[in-house]
Amino acid sequence: MSLLEERITRILEMRLLGQDADAIAENLCVDKLEVVKYEELYKKRLEIVISEGARELGEIATKVDLPPVTVAAFASYYKIKIPKSKPKPAYVRK
């Protein structure tokens, strides 16, 4: 896991525990602005990947370099809608 992936995962974990950006920054020993930038970066990355047509959680996760469970939690926390994948057509025999 890269430093960026690790940071955004830790930020999300702390957000889910109810911590604000100041507390997260203190815990990670970084500036508050860095916490906000990490969050904005991943929000933007998710929005771009989804707008470019990614529909399945695994595909989105691969494109933003995060595990699917982290992407799902991040999208849920930040109210980013992950589109449902289209159902595959049923096989029809002749």
C-alpha positions as CSV (number, residue, x, y, z in Angstrom):
1,M,0.0,0.0,0.0
2,S,1.4,3.4,-1.0
3,L,1.7,6.3,1.4
4,L,-1.2,8.0,-0.3
5,E,-3.4,4.9,0.0
6,E,-2.5,4.5,3.6
7,R,-3.2,8.1,4.4
8,I,-6.6,8.2,2.8
9,T,-7.5,4.9,4.5
10,R,-6.5,6.3,7.9
11,I,-8.3,9.6,7.3
12,L,-11.5,7.7,6.4
13,E,-11.2,5.5,9.5
14,M,-10.8,8.5,11.7
15,R,-13.7,10.3,10.0
16,L,-15.9,7.3,10.6
17,L,-14.9,7.5,14.3
18,G,-16.2,11.1,14.3
19,Q,-12.9,13.0,14.2
20,D,-12.6,16.4,12.5
21,A,-9.8,17.5,10.2
22,D,-7.9,19.1,13.1
23,A,-7.9,15.9,15.2
24,I,-6.9,13.8,12.1
25,A,-4.1,16.1,11.3
26,E,-2.7,15.9,14.8
27,N,-3.0,12.1,14.8
28,L,-1.2,11.8,11.5
29,C,1.3,14.5,12.3
30,V,0.4,16.5,9.2
31,D,-1.1,19.9,8.5
32,K,-4.9,20.2,8.5
33,L,-4.7,21.4,4.9
34,E,-3.0,18.2,3.9
35,V,-5.9,16.2,5.3
36,V,-8.4,18.3,3.4
37,K,-6.3,17.9,0.2
38,Y,-6.2,14.1,0.5
39,E,-10.0,14.0,0.9
40,E,-10.5,16.4,-2.0
41,L,-8.1,14.5,-4.2
42,Y,-9.9,11.2,-3.7
43,K,-13.3,12.7,-4.1
44,K,-12.3,14.2,-7.4
45,R,-10.6,10.9,-8.5
46,L,-13.8,8.9,-7.8
47,E,-16.0,11.5,-9.6
48,I,-13.7,11.4,-12.7
49,V,-13.5,7.6,-12.8
50,I,-17.3,7.3,-12.5
51,S,-17.9,10.1,-15.1
52,E,-15.7,8.2,-17.5
53,G,-18.0,5.2,-17.3
54,A,-16.6,2.9,-14.6
55,R,-19.6,1.1,-13.2
56,E,-18.4,-1.8,-11.1
57,L,-16.8,-1.3,-7.7
58,G,-13.8,-3.5,-8.6
59,E,-13.1,-1.4,-11.7
60,I,-13.5,1.9,-9.8
61,A,-11.2,0.6,-7.0
62,T,-8.5,-0.4,-9.5
63,K,-8.6,2.9,-11.2
64,V,-8.3,4.9,-8.0
65,D,-5.7,2.5,-6.5
66,L,-7.7,1.6,-3.4
67,P,-9.2,-1.6,-2.1
68,P,-12.9,-2.0,-3.0
69,V,-14.0,-1.9,0.6
70,T,-12.2,1.4,1.1
71,V,-13.8,2.8,-2.1
72,A,-17.2,1.7,-0.9
73,A,-16.8,3.2,2.5
74,F,-15.3,6.4,1.1
75,A,-18.1,6.8,-1.4
76,S,-20.7,6.2,1.3
77,Y,-19.2,8.6,3.8
78,Y,-18.8,11.4,1.2
79,K,-22.1,10.7,-0.5
80,I,-20.6,9.8,-3.9
81,K,-23.0,7.6,-5.8
82,I,-21.5,4.6,-7.4
83,P,-23.7,3.6,-10.3
84,K,-25.2,0.2,-10.5
85,S,-23.7,-2.0,-13.2
86,K,-26.1,-2.9,-16.0
87,P,-27.4,-6.5,-15.8
88,K,-25.9,-8.8,-18.3
89,P,-28.3,-10.0,-20.9
90,A,-29.7,-13.5,-20.3
91,Y,-28.4,-16.2,-22.7
92,V,-31.0,-17.1,-25.2
93,R,-31.0,-20.5,-26.9
94,K,-32.3,-20.9,-30.4
